[in-house]
Amino acid sequence: MSDIVQQVRHSLESQRLKPRDGRIVVAVSGGLDSMVLLATLHRIASRDGLQLSVAHANHQLRGAESEADAALVTSTVTHLDLPFQVGRLPVREVLSRSRESIEMVARRLRHRFFAATAREFGATTVALGHHADDQVELILLRLLRGAGGEGLGGMAWSDPSPADPNVRLIRPLLDLSRAELAVYAQAHGIAFREDSSNSDPTIDRNRVRHELRPLLEREFNPALGRVLQRTAQVVGAEADFAAQAAERWLKSSRRTHFNRLHVAVQRAVVRRQLWALGQAADFDRVEQLRTKTGRIAIGPSTLVHRTAKGTLKPAPVARLPAHRTTVRRVRLTESRGRLQLGPLKILWRFSRSKPIRKAVGGTQERFDAETVGPEVIVRHWQPGDRFQPLGFARATKVQDLLVNRKIPAARRRELALATRPDGEVFWIEGLPPGERFKVTPQSEHILVWSWRPIRGSAIGREGEGK
């Protein structure tokens, strides 16, 4: 029996990964890691009393490549005479009505499928092919995103399925490198597929794998992988200690005062309560709730209040008004004109004066008329809009700009903006003008754009929300 197989057997025993009933669903994508995982588990199955079945998740995202992956897995599993299930996951369909990223939608559907397959085969354990290099890349990604101790602890050998807590996920290859798996596959003639998306430089994980990690190993520490895994074990164990202390505190009927808890335990207490409320536990939010007892917004329609005793209590806020959908298409063919959008009156005119300055400010801006063009669309802000204000190097989400300016959520939905017919925003009520549309020494015609609330409107009474 090869060293790799012996190492997998050792991990199953030492990390207590083997289920009592021996039933394991092997998640097989067709890639190197999962094909080696299937081969090694199959070699030790009869000797160790394992009953294997296979689940292949076809995300239907790569056309013929996805179908070829499924064909390879089907052929291999049929040859091994194992029961299997192929799931065709409607990732694009779900993505079209979700605000999640494609990676998150695919992950959610994949785990749901694995859990359902486990139940169908009467198993409670699903084996995944994550290996040591996956662990290192994950730690680097989480470090760059500012994860805490629990995140920097990396993947566990075993944890509950996010789709079903009664199904356990195990990772028998977690201490084996990608290179070791490749050597084993070549030596034993194991066929596998290469996922072309693994070379896509727009995916963060790929950049870490192909750019960041090689740079760090070349310039700083050739043993980076080993060092990060060791660090993850230390940090993860310490985070686990704080997490257990937080769980005990939350379950206790006679709690120590929240302010007397160690800071690490306070954070763990807040995180667990946020997770229970279905909310993200990012650092800034946790620190706000840890250090203050006032009401803090944790969602578009939810406020939360931490009591002096440390308990988070949610309180709904008033429902936000719907996004306004009024649209005005305007031809700028006259020397001047006006229009109304809801409670806002907008006036425009052309000028040949060339004041070289930044934003006019207040309720008037000036733009290069040629860049704006002969036709504009005036409407209200909608989620997904992007804008490059004066002085910005690139366009950014309008929502982020409004949040940074502390404009209330209800007021944001009333804000007017103007775009070219191609959708490029050049003006947003209350923000600096668009960088690309600014007046320069070369500007021959100036579009003077003014606006004011109609007297008696809510905007006129309440101001601009700044």
N, C-alpha and C positions, 0 to 999 in steps of 0.2 A: 504494500500500500504506500503511495507516494507521500512525501512530506506535506504537501498541500492538504491531502485528504486527512492525514493524521492531525494536522493543525485544526481543520474544521471539526473533526471529532472531539478534539481537546476543548475547543471553544464551546461546543454544544454542552459538554459536561461541566467545564469550569465556570461558565457563565449561566448555567442552569437554563439553557435555551430549549432543551428537548422537552416537549409536552409529555405528560404522563401517559396519554393514550397513543402517543407516537404519530398522530395525524398532523401533517404539515402541508399547507398549500404553498407551493413555490411560485412566487411572482416572477415570470420570465418575459422579458421584453424582446429577447433575441440578440441583445448586445453581449459583449465579452463577459461582464461580471455575472449577469444572471444565467448565462449558458454554462459557465464554469460552476456556479452555485448548484444548478440542477444536476450537472454531471457528478460533482463530489457527493451530494446528498444521495444520489441514486446508488453510488458505489458503496456507501455505508448503510443503506436502508435495511437490507436483509439482515445484516449482522447486528445492527442496533435496534431493530424492531420498529423502523419508521414506515409509515404508510403515506406515500407521497401522492399529491395531485397537483395540477398546474393551472395557473390563471394567467392569461395573456390579455393585457389591456391595449386595444387598438384605438389610439386617439384620433385617427382619421385626419391627421394634420399634414401628412407628407405624401399624400397621393399614392403613387406606385411603391414608394419606399415603405410606407406603412403596411401595404398589402404583402410585400416581400418579407417583412419582419414576421407577420402573422403566418405566412406560408412556412418559413423556416421553423418556427416554434411548433406548428402543427405537425410537420414532418418528423421532427426530433422526438416529440412526445409520443406520437403514434408508434415510432420505432421502439421506444422504451416501454410501450404498452401501459401507459399511465392515464388515468382519467384526467380530463382537462376541460377548461371552459375558456372561450374567446369572447371578450366583451368589446362591442363596437361603441365607443363612448362619444356622445353628441357634443363634443367640446365647443365647436363653433356655434352651434344652436344655442347652448346655454350662455356662451360668451356674449351673444347678441343682446341678451336681456339682463346682463350682469355688469356691475361696475368693477368686478375683480379683474386681475391680470389673467392672461391666458395660462400662465404657469399655475396660478392658484386654482383656476377652474379645472384644469387638467388633473391637478393633484387631488382635488376634492372628489371628482368623479372616479378617479383611479382607486382611491382608498375605499370608496363606497362599493365599487365593483369587487375589490379583493375581499372585503368583509362579507358581502353577499355570497361570493363563491365559497368562502370558508363555511358559512352556515349551510350552504347546499350540500357540501361534502362532509358535514358533521365534524368539522375541525374548528379549533379555536386559536390556531397559530398560523401566521403567514410569514414565510421567509423572504427577506429582501436581499438584494445583491450589493448593498452599499459596502465599500471597501475603505482601506486606510486613506487613499488619496481623496476620496469623496469627503472624508472627515476633515482633512486638512483644508480643502477648498471651502468647506462650510464654515470652519472656524475663521478663516481669513475674511470671508464675506460678512460674517456676523460682527467681526471686529471692526470692519470698515463702516458698518451700519450702526455701531454704537451699542451692541448687545451687552447685557449684564452677565453675571456669573452663570446663570442657568443656560443662556444662549451660548456662551463661550465654552460650556462643558461639552458641546458638540452632540452628536447622535449617541444615544444609549444602545447597549447591546440588545435591549428589549424595552419596549414601552407599549402602552395601549394604542389601538388603532384610533385615529381621529374620527373615524366613521362609526365605530362601535367599540365601546370600552371593554366589551366581553371578548373581543378578538385581540390577540397579542401579536405584535410585530417583532420578529427577531432578525438579527443581522450577523450571521455566522462568519462573514468574510471581513469583519471590521478591522482586524489586525493584519490583513494581507494587502499588499500593494497592487496597483494595476499591472506593474511589470511582472510580478510573480504570477498573476492570473494569466497574463499573455503567454508566459513561458509554459505554463501547465496546458493551456489550450493548444499550443503548437505541438507539444510533446504527445498529446493524446488525440490529435486530429479533431478537436472540437470546433465545429463551424459556428460562426457568429456574424452578426451584421454591424456595420458602422453607421451610426446615426449622423447624417450630414449636418444636423443642427448643432452638433457638438463643436463644429468649427466656425459657427456664426459669431463674429466679433462683437455684435451688438448685445449679446447675452453676457451679463456680468460674470456668471460662473466660468464661462469660456475664457474671458479676459484674465480672470484670476489664474486659470489653469495654464494658459499659453503665454501670458505676459508677466503678471505679477509674481507668481511663485518662482518661475525660472530666474527672474531678476533677483529676488531675495536670496535664492540659493546660490546664485553665481557671485553676487556682490557682498553678501553678509554672512550666510551660514549654510553650507552644503547639507547640513543635517536638519534643515528647517522642519521637515515633516515630523521627524521624531521629537523635536523640541516642542512643536505645537501640540502634538498628541499628549505629551507628558504634561504640558501646561493645562490642557483641557481636563485631564484627569484630576489635577490638583484643584483647579478653579471649580470644576463641576462638583467635586466632593464637598467643597466648602459651601457652594451654593445650595447643595442638597441638604446640608446641615441647617442652614438658615430657613430653607423651605419647610423642613420637618418641624422646626421650632415655631414657624408661623402657623402651620396646621394645628399643632397642639394648642397654641394660644387661641386660635379661632374657635376651637371645639371646647375650650375650657369654660366652665361656669363661673370660675373665680379668676379673672384675668388680672395680670399685672397691668398697671396703667400704661397706655400706649406710649406715652412720652418717655417711659423708663426702659422701653425695649431697645436693644441694640439697633443702630440704623439699618443694618442689613436685614434684620428681622422685620422692622417697620416696612421696608420696601417690599419684602416678600408678602407681608400681610395685605398691603394695598394691592399688589399685583394680583393675588388670588381673588380678591373681591372684585376687581375689575374684570378678570376673566369670567367670573361667575355671572357678571352682568352682560357678558358678550361684548366687552369693549377691549380695545388694544391697550397694552400697559407700557407705553413708551416712557422714556426717562422723565421728560418734562411733566407729563401728566401725573406720574407717580410722585414726583417731588412736590408738585403743587398740593396733592392730596395728603402727602405725608407731613408737610409743614404748615398747612392751613386748615382751618375748620369751616371756612365759608363755602358757599355754593359755587361749584365749578362745572362748566359745560363739558360733557364727555361725548356728546353726539349732537346731531342737528336738532333733536327734539328731547334731549335728556340732560338734566342737571343732576349732579351728585353732591352730597354733603357728607363730610366725615365728621362724626361726632367726637367729642373729647375722649370717648372710650375706644375710638378706633374703628367704629363700624361705618361702612359706607351705606348711605341711604339715598336711593335715586328719587328724583322728583321731576315729573314731566313739565315741560315748558309749553307755552302757547304755540299752537301749530303755525308754521310760517306760511305767509301767503304764497299762492302758486306763482310760478315764473310767468311774467307777462309775455304775451306772444304777439303784440301789435307790431307790425312792420310797415315802414314807409319807404317807398322807392322814389328818389328825387332826382330829376334832371337839372343840372346846374348850367342851364343854357342862358338864363337871364343874368343881368348884372347884380341882381339881388333877389331875395325871396325869403319866405318864412314857412314854417310847418309846425304842427303840434303833435307831440307824442305823449299821450296820457296827460298828466298835469304839468308838462314841460313845454314851453314855447321856445323854438329854435329859430334864429335869424341868421342869414348868411349873405355875404356880399363879396365882391371882388375889389382888390386894391392893387395899385402898382408901387406903393411905398414898400421899402425893404428894411424894416427894423431888424437888426441882427441881435437877437437876444434869446434867452431860453423861453420857458413858458410865460405867457402873458399872465396866467393865473386868474383867480376869481372866476368869472363866468364868461370869459372870452379867450379863444386861442386863435392862432394864425398858422396856416399850412401852405406848403408849396402847391399851388393849384394844379400844375401839370402832373405832379405825382399822384394827387388825389383822383384826377380824371373828371370826366363830364357827368358821371352818374354815381350816386351814393345810395346806400341803404341805411336807414336809421331804425334802430330797434332797441330792445332791452337786453341786458346781459343774460347769457344762458350758460349753464355748466359746459365746460369744454372749450370755451372761448380762450384764445391766446392773444397777447398784446406785447409789443416791444415799446415801452415808454422811452421818452427822451433820455439819452445817456446809457441805456441798457445795450449790452452786446448782442442779445438774442431775445426772441419772444419767450414769454413765460405765461403760466396760467393766470388768467384774470382773477380767479378766486384767491390765489395766493397773494396777489397784489392788494386786493381788497381786505383780506384778513390782516395783512401786515399793517395796513392803515387803520385797523380797528374800526372799520365800517360795519355797523350791525347787520346781521344776516337778513333781516326783513328789508332794510334799506338797500342792500345789494341787489335785491330782486327788482327794485324800481329803477336802478341806474340805466340811463340811456347811453348808447354808443353808436358810432357810425363806422361803416366799412365801405370798401370798394366792392364792386359786383363780384369779385373773386373771393370775397370773404375776409380780406386783410383789414384789420381794425386800425383806424387812424386817430380816433377820438373816443374817449370814455369820460363821461361826466365826472368832473372832480379830480381827474388824473392828469398828469403832464401829457403833452401831445405825443404822437407816435414819432419815434426816432427817424424813420425813413421819410417822413412827411414834413420835417422841420424846414423852416425858411432859411435859405443860405444866400451868400452873395450872388449865386447864379440864378436865384429864383426871379422870374420875370413877372409872374402873376401870383398874387397872394389871395388865398381864401380866408376871409375873416369870419369866424364861426362863433356866434354868441348864443347864450341860452339863459333862460330865467324861468322860475316856477310861475305858474299862473296864479294871480292873487287869490287868496282864499283856499288854495290847495293845501293838502297835508304837508307837502314839501315846503311850501312857502311859510307855513307856521312853524315847522320843526327844524328848518335849516338843512344843510347839506350832509349831515350825518358824519361830520369829521370829528 
